[in-house]
Structures are given as structure tokens and as C-alpha cells.
Amino acid sequence: MAPFGVNIVPPGSQGQPYKGGHTPGLSESHGRTSPQPSMGNDGGAPSEDEVTQLVKDHKELREKYNKVKKYYFEKEDQVKQLQNSLAHQKLSLSKTSLDDNEYATRFNRLDGLIAQLAFSIRKSWKIIPAWLAPVVNKDAVATGKQEMTAVGRACITCYLIDELFEKYFHPDLDLPFSASLKTIQNNIVNFAPACTNLEEEDALRSKVINWRLTTLEGLQEMLKSPHAPDYRDTLARALASGLVASLAQYMVDPPPPDLEGGVHMIVELAVSIAGNLPLESRDVAIWYPAPGATIAPEVMKIETGIPALAVSVSASEDAADRASVRSTGSGGGEGKDGASPAEEPPLPEKKRGMFSGIMGGGGGKKGGQQQQSRQQGSGNGSQSSLSQPPGSATGGKEDAAPPRVRFATFLSVQVKGKSVLVKAPVYST
């Protein structure tokens, strides 16, 4: 058998693809070829009209592109300006004198000082203030226990609200000028149209904050003057003497010896807090729930530990006055002018003022108005609901009104629209 030679593959078959494979590079190069420029309708060069139209279209596109480019960069500059304005506005409004924890700590300390003083003078009370008479038991003064401590806390707190936080703009300013600025700030809110939604409330809040911060910027010379500490000391002394006189008029004579010392510490801390509140870019609101107000758990906390309301001071006084009028009547059961006891008109409500005449000037009038509103709030509707037992002739247990505020012993502090720093401790009906 003849041996095979080395070159057994036919020379013509070398380099050919196996089993019908295609030659690489042919189809790929064909697909990647650039399209040839289109010719005219006859397959030749474009006509003069077509060239003119192309130039015209190119010119129009160029003009549109330039307009869009110019418009884009103009709007981009406007957006940057707006962003910078908002950033500067946020920086100017992000002024915080004290953070939330510091405010909560100071107000809690103030509450502790007030409670300590109220406890020390609980047995020295002689009469109950008129605005608390409908919500305090008639034997509370004689007992002199937890209920009178709560009464003292309420009286001191209301005095600070009326004569400091709601009366003066800043303690480092001249007192009449500071009171006028605070009146302007309150009038911005009081005379504004009623807000119907959250957006309007936020707008009004921002309006007040901007006015307050702008006013403070204009008052920097006065706030940094050498007279500023003197104004603060004058305010502290006036508040301390006024608070002592306000409490002493309801107490035995002489008042307890530790009254002035406790009042001085309370006033110093309250004035310090009042000096920080106007500097805030936030709306830190202070509010005291009046007797008879609806209980709001988000800003109030229910307190216990005092006796339930049985017979209030005002109810006991009214009953005694009516009995006295009937006893002075003549004609065997007929009262004055021949009227029977059942036909006698009710006695007019006694006018009492808690803080009237203490501070003097316009402040006494404002405090009297606020005190009268509290007295009306506790007397209209709330007194009957507080003193009327369930199941009486005016309504059964099933128709009983929801619990309301009997009276509060401290204030509520909240950052409007954000958080509640201090909940007001209240006793419910």
C-alpha cells in the first residue's frame, strides 16, 4: 500500500471556509458603508432651488436654536437668583435664641418655682380670686391643702401671662415703648382676616415673625445701649412688687415672710425667658387655658390630687346673698316692693378685678379686660356645668357635657406648626 504524502489537502482548498462559512469582512463592510449623499430627482447634483431651500431651513433652525439657548440661560439665571434669595431668606430667618430642650427646661424650672411658692403659702389664703370662685370648693381656704396650692399656681401663672408675656415686647426696652410694640404685634393678629385654612395661618404667622425680626434689627442700638440692663431691672422690680401685692390682697395680714423671696426668683427667671422669645425665628406661643375651655390632650395634661368640685365658692356666696335678701324682706314672705321671694330678680354679679390698679396705666386696663374674659369664661356655661350634679333637672347623665377645664395651674408652650414644648397641667370637671 502506497504511503500518504504530506500534502494531502488539495492546494486549491486551503484558506476556504469550512462547510459553507462566509468570508469575514464582506457583509460587515457592506453594512457599515456610509450612505452616499442624495442626488437630485434625476440622480445628479441637487438643483439650485434645493440648495436655496436647505440654506433657508438651516438659517431658520440656527435662529430657533439661538433663541432657545438665550431663553434657557436667561431662565437659568433667574432660577439661580431665586435660589439665592430663598437661601438668604432661610438663613436670615433661622435665628434660634434657645433650642427646644432649653426652653422646656426653663419653663419646667419656672413651673417648679411657682409650685414651691404656692405650696409655702397654701395656708395663708383668706379669700379666693373672683375668676377662680366658680371652680374652687367653698371649704378649700379652711382646709389649706392641695387645692389651695393649685389656686396659688394658677394665680401666679396668670399674673406672669397678663403682666409680662402678653404685655411687653422685650424686657431691655423702655417699658411704655415695649408695651406699645407688643400691642402692635398683637394687633397684627387680632385685626387680620379670619384664617380659613393652614396656608393662611402660615402666611399670617410668617407676617408676624418677619415684622418682629425686622423690628428687632432696627432696635439693635437700643437693645445694646447702657440703659438696657436698667430697663430690665426696672421691669423685674415692678413685676415682683406687683405680684406680691396681687397675692397679698387675697391673704391674711401680714402675708407670709417667704412670699417676697419666692416671687423674686420667679420673676427673674420669667424675665430671662421673655428676653429670648422675641429673638426667635419661630413662633413660640404661650397660652393659659381658661376655666371652662375644651380639653385638648395635645397641649394639656390632666392632673389629679385635689377634691372634686362639690359646692363652689361663688355658688355658696350667691346662696348666702339670696338668703340675706329674703331675710331682710318685709310682709311675711314678701320681699322688697311686695315681691315674693320666688319673683325676686337675681342679684347682679359682683365685679371683681384680680390685678386691677397694681401696675397702673394702660396695663391695668388690659389686665382687667383679660381677667374679665376669664371670669366670663368660667361663669358663662362653665359654672353651671362645674357645679351642677349629674342627673339634675337640666340634663341627665346621658346628656352630660364632655369634660372641660376646671382650671389650669401652668401654661402651655408650643412652637406653632411644629411641636409642643410644655403641656399645660389642668384639672378637669
Order of alpha helices (4+ residues) and beta strands (2+ residues): alpha-alpha-alpha-alpha-alpha-alpha-alpha-alpha-alpha-alpha-beta-beta-alpha-alpha-alpha-beta-beta-beta-beta
